[in-house]
Amino acid sequence: MMKGKLLTLVILISVLSLVTTMNNAQANEERPTVGTPSNDEFRGETANFKTNSSNYIKRAKSTITNHGNYLTLYGLTESNYTVQTIRANVMLQRWNASTGRWENTSFVRCFTNNWSTSVSGSFNVNPAKGYYYRTRTYHWVSPGEGFYTESTYIKYD
């Protein structure tokens, strides 16, 4: 009698585990409801920068490129003037379909120049496959201002 109940419990836990795994896999497949999809399945670029929104920052760019086995993240900040400090803080974000939000990952780099009009940098990452990703870059100059740009998103399979 006890063995029968134990076997039933083990089967029930196994079925629930399988259903949860399938639901999580389906959640990863759901397209983001926030952000802009890329027209190119291998490359996402800045989707929301307007040059007339800034007195100091002339150009801001974020990109994500899928090379198959890894992603390359890139950020660029250009100023209209030579500034004391100019930065591009580039981070990788992953779509969480369960929460309906973009979440920051641990992949972040800060590129900085002093007494310059521009800064840029790129780095490679190897995050979990099966998710949608984008870059989010904080462009900042001192003295002056800062703001974020996001790239269009891509699927990393």
Secondary structure, 3 states (H helix, E strand, C coil): CHHHHHHHHHHHHHHHHHHHHHHHHHHHHCCCCCCCECCECCEEEECCCCHHHCCCEEEEEEEEEECCCCEEEEEEEEEEEEEEEEEEEEEEEEEECCCCEEEEEEEEEEEEEEEEEEEEEEEEECCCCCEEEEEEEEEEEECCCEEEEEECEEEEC
